[in-house]
Amino acid sequence: MFRKLGTTLLMASFVLLAGRSALADTVTYNLGAGNPAITPAAYGLPYGTVLVNLTSSTTATITFTAASGYLFLDSSIADVNVNATSWTVSGLTGTNSISGFGGPALANGSSGNVDGWGIFNQTFNESDGFMDALQTVTFTLTDTSGTWAHATNVLTGNNDGNLLAAHVGECNVNPCTFTGGSFANTGYASETGAINIPTPEPSSLALFGTGILGIAGMVRRRVRVPTA
């Protein structure tokens, strides 16, 4: 009986672990605070979002996505404050599906000051500020000094308490079109808090609950109280 009970417990544990592994560890931040150059926001808030996807305990892919009416551009195009003492960067790329814009021509900017938001220990630059403006910027961080327990641990506040920032261009029209690479205004935006922090999927919890009920049923069948 105890061997079967142990097998059932092991199977239930596998169900729980499978449910957890199927759930990506992600967090999304709103680029909802602009410096004076882009405040008030021409096309509403946020200026964009930043997705942090923890793919292992030491690697995280970060994607900046501009909202409608905005593009990312120029120096300090995307900036984060990494919660690590050493790390490497890979997979740096960007996209823009609007006809006429060039790029991406992204480069690692190391540490740098971002106007209004303090010093970030990891910044990136776009070579031709206006002509190569981008809708998305993506890169992967690999922690070479430790591990991250959750997606919310990948970034940490800088000297001004900010996790990330982006160089934002407000397009002349919304949605953006290519108009000689010109923008109505440009400035820098930072985050206004985390959104979309995932919780265990209901299906995973249901499967785990089913496993526990199965264990309870086995114990009930095998353990009987003697009658007088």
N, C-alpha and C positions, 0 to 999 in steps of 0.2 A: 504494500500500500504506500509506504513512504517513498519508495522509488518512483512510483507513478505520480505521487504528489510533488516530488522534486522536479520531475519532468514537466509537469503542468506549470509550476512556478517559473521554470526556465523559459518556457514558451511564452508566458505572459510578459516576462521581462523583455524578450525579443520583440514582442508587439509594441511595447512602450518605446524601446530604443528605435525601432523602425519608424514610428510616428514622429519622433524627435528629429531623426536624420532627414526625413522628408520635408521638414519645415525649415526653410532658409532663415538664417539669423540676419535680419535686416533692420535698418532704421532709416527714416526719411526726414530730412530737415527742410523747413521752408526758408528760402531767401526772402525774408519779409521785412527787413530793416535796411533802408537806404541812407547813404550820406546826403548832405544838403544838395549835391549836384543833381541827384535824381529823385529828390523829394519835393513835392508829392509825386507819387508814381503816376506816370502818364496813362498807363493802361491797367491800373489796379494792382493789388498785391496777391500773391507774392511775385517777385521778379523771376523766380524759378524754384526748383527743388534740387536737393542733393541726396542721393541714395547711397548709403553705406551697406555693402553686402559682405558679411564675414563668411568667407568660403572655407576657412580652416582657422585653427587657433593662432596662426601666424600670418595669414593673408586676407586682405580685404580689397574688394574692388569698389571704387568710388566713382559715381556718375553725376555730373552737373547737367541739369536740363533746364533750358530757358523757357519761360512762360511765353504765351502769345504776345507779340508786340515788343519783345526784348531779344537781344543776342548777347553772347559773351565775346569779349574782344581784348586785344592789346596786352600790355604788361600786367602781370598778376591776374591773368584771366581766370584762374581757379586756384584757391588757396585753402590749405587746411593746417591745423595744428595737431600733429601726430602725437599720440600718447605712447611714445617709445623713445629710447635714447639713441637708437640707430635703426635704420630701415633702408630698403632699396625700393626703387620705382621701376615698374615695367608696364608695357601695354599702353603707353601714353598716346591717345588718339582723340579725334574730335570729328563731328559731322555738321554739315549744313546742306540741306536739300534745296535751298533757294537758288535758282539759276542766277549766275553772275558772280557770286562770292567764290573766293579761292580757298586754299588751305585744305586740311589743317597744316600748320607749320609750327608745331608746338615744341617748346624746349623747357627743360628743368631749370627753374629759377632759384632753387635752394631756399634759404631763409630770406625774408624780406618784409618791409613795412607796407601795410595796405592802408591807404588814406582813410582815416576815420575809425579803423578797426584794430589797430595795433600790429605787432610783429607776429607773423606766422612762420613756423619752422619748415614749411614746405609750400613753395609757390611754383606756378607755371606761367610761361609767357607765350604769346602768339606773335610771330615775327612781324606781320603786317597788320597793324591794329584794326583798321576799318575794313579793308578789302577781304581779309581772312576771318571775319567774324563767324562765330560758330553757334549752333543750336545746342550741341552737347560737347562735353569734355569728359573723357573717361581715363582712369589710370588704376593700377593695382599697387598697393603697398604691401611689402613683406617685412614683418618685424624680425630683426636680426638680434634683438636684445632681450626678448621675452615672448610672452603670449598675451592674447586678448581673450577674455572670457565671453564677451558678448559684443555685438555690433556697436552698442552704446559706449564701449570702452576704447574704440579705435581712435577717437579724437578726444582732445582735452582742451580746456580753456587756455587761451594765451594770456599775455600780460594784462589785457583788457577784458578777459573773461569770454572771448569769442572763440568758437570752434572752427569756423570756416568763413570764407568770403569769396566774392566773384566780382570781376570788372564787367559792368552791365552797360550796354548801349540801348537807349530807347529809340526804336525805329521811327522813321518819319511817318509811317502809316502802320496800322494794325489790321491784318497780319502783315509781317515784314515783307518788303520786296526789295530787290537790289536797285538802289538809286545812287549809283556812283560811290557806294561805301559810306554815305553820309548818315549821321544820326542827329536827332533833335537834341539829345543830351547824353552824356556818359558819366558814370560814377561807379561807386562801389557799394555792394550790398552784403549784408551778413545775415546770420540765421536768427529766427525768432522762436526757437524751440523745436523739439522733436515731435514728429507725428508718425503714425503707422508703425508703432512698436508691436511686433507680432506676438500673439499668444498661442498656446497649443491648439492645433486644429481640433474641432469637435469630433471629427471622424476618428482621429487618433485616440482621443479620450474614450470614445465609445468602444473601440476595439480593446483598449486596456481594461475597461469596465467589464466587457464580455469575458475576458480571461479570468478576472477576479471572481465573477459569478460561477465560472466553470470550476474553479478551485473549491469554492464554497459548496457546490453541488457534490463534488467528489468526497469532500470531508463528511458531508451529511450522510451519503450512502454508506461510507466505510465505517464511520464511528456510530455505533448504536448503544443506547443506554439499556442495560439489562432490566428486564421486568421482574417484579417480585413474584 
